[in-house]
Amino acid sequence: MGQARSSNCPQVILMGLDSAGKSTLLARLLTGQAMETSPTVGFNVGTLDLDKKTALTVWDVGGQKSMRPNWRFYLDDCKAVVFVVDSSDPSRMVEAQKALKKVLSDERLRGVPLMVLANKKDLPNSMTIREVSKQLDLPTYSDRLWEIQACSALQGLGLQQAFMSVHKLIKRS
Ligand code: G3D
């Protein structure tokens, strides 16, 4: 994990169920291009330069069920959690809600701000952020700063903005 960890960029962890769009999002953020993705084995990491003075190190720790127990190994030094959810798939909202709740119950994430990205907003049937927020029980997270924004990792819409907001959340918390 070496270099990225030892730099003074705040560490941000990208989480979410498999197929939520994490790899697409990270690839899009880091290269400005959509890339072919395969189910994340292990993790992807990259440093995101928001402007000349601001950078975030973003870790994609994988969302497959078999990987989820490993999430906790990435929580030390984590300054924000970015939880990606497929807003076009209502059938997996309960599973996403449970996964989010579980991850946030970790002691090391106490008070760490949360950004929920309602991804795939380009799809016509995608849920509104209000609906996603309700489905994920976000209003119950009163003990930390949280925010929800819609984005499309595929089209690169809303990503830069979302990570600027993540940076602001880190500064405020
Ligand atoms: P993961 O890393 O969270 O497991 P991926 O998810 O990044 O592999 O994305 C899963 C699938 O969703 C991919 O499609 C990817 O192209 C698609 N996807 C990701 N983001 C978006 C988005 O914003 N809009 C739309 N329409 N699709 C998106 P495939 O077909 O390769 O499985």
Residues whose N, C-alpha, C, O or C-beta is under 5 A from the ligand:
A	BS01	G3D	L17 D18 S19 A20 G21 K22 S23 T24 L25 T37 N119 K120 K121 D122 L123 C151 S152 A153 L154 Q155
